[in-house]
Structures are given as C-alpha cells and as structure tokens.
Amino acid sequence: MNGIGAAEMDEAIRLKHRVEQFLFLEARLLDANAWDEWLRLFTPTGMYWVPRERGQQDARTQVSLFHEDALLRNVRARRLANHRNWSQQPPTHGTRTIGNVSVTDPGPGTIVVRSSFQMLEWRADNPRAFGGSYTHTLREDPAAAGSFRIELKRVDLVNCDAIHENLQVFL
Amino acid sequence: MYTNEQLADMVKPDKVHRAVYVDPGIFDLEMERIYGRVWVYVGHESQIPQTGDYVTSRIGRQDVILVRAADGKPHVLYNRCPHKGAQIVPPGGGHVERHFRCPYHAWTFRLHGPMLSAPLRAGYEGTAFDPADEAFWLRRVARVASYRGFVFASLSEGGDDLVDFLGGAKAAIDNLCDRSPVGEVEVAGGVFRVWQNSNWKIFYENLHDTMHAAVTHESSVVAARDEYEASMAGQDMPFVLHIMAGNGEPYQFWEKLAVHAFDHGHGFDPGGTDRDPTSRAHYESLAAAVGEARAREILGMNLHNTIIYGSGSPHTVFQQFRVIRPVAVDRTMVEIVTFRLKGAPEAVFERAVTYANTINSPSSNVMPDDVELYTRVQKGNRLDGGDWVSMHRYCGTDRDIPGGKVAVNGTSELPIRNQFVAWKALMTEGGAGCGRAA
C-alpha cells in the first residue's frame, strides 16, 4: 500500500474488474464460435495479430501467423460460415482459460492489458493445446458504458515457431 | 520388397496404383532411390554469409549441415560426429569460430569436414584411429552445387550435374533472381513451417492441378468476393482479396494457361499479370538497372508455381520457395521461405510477406481446404475401393518442346503424368540422366 491511497486502489480494482469482464466475454464468444459477435468487439481500425517469432516487433517485413485487419477478419468469419469449407467439416471447437490478468498501462486514451491463456482445441478427433499471452490494447466503448473495444489483440503463442497444422479459427 | 517390374507396373501412362501414396515400403524405397539420388535444395547462400555460418537442413531422411567453410564456398555435411554418432549441431542456424566441436567429447572438425583434434591423443596411440582417415571426419554429402545462390546437394556421386538436372525449371530460378535490379535475392522475413498429413507426392501433383482451384477453394473464393461486395464494391479489389478470389476464375481461364512439364518431373504454370502500383514501382526500378526492354521481358515472364521435383516449389512473382520435405508415407513438412529482391523497392518485399501471410501461413484461408483434401486422398487410398488413381485428363495430347512437354490445355494432367515418368525412372532404373520426360 506504499504511497497508494484507498481511492486510487478502488479505481485500480474497478478497472481490473471491468477489464476481466471484457476478456471473459471475449473468450466466451470465441469458445462459442460466435465469430460475428466477436468481430464487433474491435474498433474499425483494430488489428488481430499472432506473431511468428518471439518478441516480433514488425508485421510488415516479417511473416506472421495471423495479421488481420477488419477486412481479413471478416473474410475468415465468412469462410468459417461457408457451407463448402471442407476443412471445417467437422468444425473446430475450443475452450480458452484466461488468467494472470494485469493492466500494464492504464491509459489515458487506450489501456494495455496483458493476460495468460491456455486453449484446448478439438477437431476431427484431434486435440491440440495452445498457450501463451494475450496483449490487448483497449479503448472505452463509446456505445456501451463501462465496456471496451479492441484496438489491438496480440497473441504470443508459446509455440509460435512450431511446425503447425492448419490454424483455422481466431485464438 | 518390390521388384523393379512390380514398381514399373504401378505407373501406367494414364493412371497410377494407389500403393505409391500409402505403402510405407514404397516410401522407404523413395527415400533411397529418389531422395538418395536427385539434387535436393538445402538452403540459400544468403543464410550463411560469413565463414563459419551454418544452417541445418534435410535431404530425404538425412539431417545435414549447410556451412560456409574457409574456402568461402558452401559445403554440406551429415550432422553426425564420427566418434559416437552424436549430432554435432542442434536444429537451426548459427556461427562457429573456425571449427565444429562435438558437445559430447570435444572432437573438433574443420568447417568442410576433416578432423582437427581429439583430447588426450595419447590414448589413441597404437590404435587404428587416424585423423587423416576420412572415417574420422564429418562426412560430406556426395555432391554440392550452388546455382545463383540456391544450394542443392545430392547423396549420390552419379547423375546429371545441377544445371542439367534443373533443365527447363532453371528459368524460374533465373527469373526470380533477375527480378532484382542487381540480379540477386536473399532470404528474409522469417519462415513458415506447416504439416500436411499426406504423402509428399500429393502436394506436388496439386501444384499444377488447375481443375481443383474453384472447387476446393470455393469457401475462400466466395468469402473474399462477398466481403469485397459488402465493404468496398466499385473500388479496386485489394491484393489480399485478389489472391484469394483468383482461385474462382472460370474453367475457360485455366484452360488457356500454357502448363510446361520438364525432364526429371519439373515444370511451371503461368500466373496473371499485375498492374498494381507496387508492380509499376518494381518495373521502374528494374528498368533503371537493365533497360526497359529487358525489364519487360523479365517481369513479363509471369510464372505461378514452379516445380523442382524432390525440392519443392519456387514462386518467382511473390519471391518464395516452398520446400517440401517428406517425413513419413503420410506426413510431409513444408517450409515456406521468403526472399527479398536486392535493390528492388521495399514494397515488393512487403507484398511477398503479405502473400506468404495470406496464402502460406498455417492460418491461411486458402490452404486448409487443400490440406483437408490431401488428407482425404491419403485416407481414401488406404481403402479397397479401387486400386487406381486417374491421370487421364488430356492424356496422349501433350506437345514436345526442348527438354520436356507443354500441355494443349491448361487443365491437362500432364504435370502429374510427367512427375510419374520421373518417379518410375528413378525407382526402377536409377543412374545418370534418369527421369527424362518420356
């Protein structure tokens, strides 16, 4: 409690609670394959990025596992919904567990949140495990008081440089 | 074990026996008779710029080290210490000062393989141990050759030299390099490595299979088109959507393509022409270096997938090499390497990264449907539902060209038939010059 007053502590706890509620909502939508609802969590300029290398700084001159703006996220969601998406027959299902949530930059304007995640994925009798960290850059949602929109979701997989089979759904 | 006659009987002019995709015994023979004989791409010289730089690679089942030795040239060594057999270096790349040192008992070796020293030499007095004996060296693979920086190696002493082996496919490597205003490329931008749970030949056969594009890729074609209509109708279709929607071209588009098949199973097929700002900037930088006529000639050679049978598939326009590594009869690793054209506008390289992200990433919207179908081919061919796989399309109509054939129709299965001509020759005849187009 050194140097931190009760009012500041209350503020920090309230912010962390709001952030956690948002991350848990996001995970629920992804776990439910509710892609269209998940897309609406982003700002119009929001990015979804899964680097190929640990600590990767640049997505223009280094390949990325995912580097998607709204256009590309929409295309992925449309493909996942297409009835001739052979590689999604049967579809992918997953469950994501989030922990170690910490607000690493409380703003103003945007806030940065780092969390750890583990994901179990299941498709066509094949289980896969993914894990790593999420780094969310969030803005207050102008349309829903107390909630957020995603400016950047960065997913650092612990096995980003593995030999991967298809990665079809958002992590 | 199969006799040569049995292997030969598996390949007919217009069909091939399903066993070639699913029988582990045939895979073992392929590792010996194909990957043990042909030139296989191991890496690019730009990955090892300095003496002592190395990168690990693989030829068939052999883990090898590509290293730049004291003579300034690339060398390829088996990754095995002659003492106890330990792998000398871990997977990946790095740099060693002057020599390799085994981490098990500190035997050391010159960068091109000869033994330097072992600790406590007195212990070997009176024994057959002899540092001058090649049995105590890091073994070098039989042949190594570099073509414009692309290093290939062969586990076999005999056979065509690299340039003769590449034949008509050499033009694709030339074109990839010539697209640089200084005529050189370098590996850059990181790699993707992806699994396909299917036989290696299925991927090669798909690379020039134009009949699958609109069918297999319908989901990504429709998604790209619909998103374009919904969010930006009337504007120029952006590159990332264009390369997804392109698979949806009508059959008439594919029928007009001049698909080439060369000796040794190689080949290439043409791509579309680009008129975007990045292509114009590229043309201007190249024309400044080599003149407008030559620049038009180089950029006008617009290839899509090239096949170098046994190595993989370079793509000249988007500057990449999909290296195809068979791992088991039903498991294939594909490594996608991107190149920078030295001296070309940075936007050309960034476009190559975007292409790799969109098409080659394990997260691609395009490849998963390919990979799914390869897996289904693999699974279906394990069944007793029929023994033969068809390659009848336009069979008997191929036209001869120097060093190969050209298809009368872009939807021809000539490339597949051509690969099996090479396959059959390598599996049953061996020796120098085998695998020429029949």
Contacts between the chains, C-beta under 8 A, distances in Angstrom:
chain1	res1	chain2	res2	distance
A	50	B	363	7.2
A	52	B	190	5.3
A	52	B	192	7.0
A	53	B	190	6.1
A	60	B	350	5.2
A	60	B	353	6.7
A	61	B	188	7.4
A	61	B	189	5.9
A	61	B	346	7.7
A	61	B	349	6.7
A	61	B	350	6.4
A	61	B	353	6.2
A	62	B	189	5.6
A	62	B	190	4.9
A	62	B	353	7.0
A	63	B	189	5.6
A	63	B	190	4.6
A	63	B	191	7.2
A	63	B	192	6.1
A	63	B	336	8.0
A	63	B	338	6.5
A	63	B	353	5.7
A	63	B	356	5.0
A	63	B	357	5.8
A	63	B	361	6.9
A	64	B	357	5.7
A	64	B	361	7.2
A	65	B	361	5.7
A	65	B	362	6.6
A	65	B	363	5.4
A	66	B	357	7.9
A	66	B	361	7.2
A	66	B	363	4.8
A	67	B	357	5.6
A	70	B	231	8.0
A	71	B	227	6.4
A	71	B	231	6.4
A	71	B	232	7.9
A	71	B	238	7.2
A	71	B	240	7.2
A	71	B	241	7.3
A	72	B	240	6.3
A	72	B	358	7.9
A	74	B	227	5.0
A	74	B	230	7.7
A	74	B	231	7.0
A	75	B	220	7.6
A	75	B	223	4.8
A	75	B	224	5.7
A	75	B	227	4.9
A	75	B	241	7.2
A	75	B	244	7.0
A	75	B	365	6.1
A	76	B	223	7.6
A	76	B	365	5.9
A	78	B	222	7.4
A	78	B	223	3.7
A	78	B	226	5.7
A	78	B	227	5.9
A	79	B	219	4.8
A	79	B	220	5.4
A	79	B	222	8.0
A	79	B	223	4.0
A	79	B	365	5.0
A	82	B	218	7.3
A	82	B	219	3.9
A	82	B	222	5.7
A	82	B	223	6.0
A	84	B	218	4.4
A	84	B	219	5.1
A	84	B	222	7.6
A	85	B	219	3.9
A	85	B	369	7.0
A	86	B	216	6.9
A	86	B	219	7.3
A	86	B	369	4.9
A	86	B	372	4.7
A	86	B	373	6.4
A	87	B	368	3.7
A	87	B	369	5.0
A	87	B	371	6.7
A	87	B	372	3.8
A	88	B	219	7.9
A	88	B	368	7.9
A	161	B	193	7.9
A	162	B	193	7.5
A	163	B	193	4.2
A	163	B	194	6.6
A	163	B	195	5.6
A	163	B	333	5.8
A	164	B	192	8.0
A	164	B	193	7.3
A	164	B	194	5.8
A	164	B	195	6.9
A	164	B	362	3.8
A	165	B	194	7.1
A	165	B	195	4.8
A	165	B	197	7.4
A	165	B	362	6.7
A	165	B	371	7.7
A	166	B	194	7.9
A	166	B	362	5.8
A	166	B	363	7.8
A	166	B	367	7.3
A	166	B	368	4.2
A	166	B	371	5.8
A	166	B	372	7.8
A	167	B	361	7.6
A	167	B	362	4.6
A	167	B	363	4.2
A	168	B	363	7.3
A	168	B	368	5.5
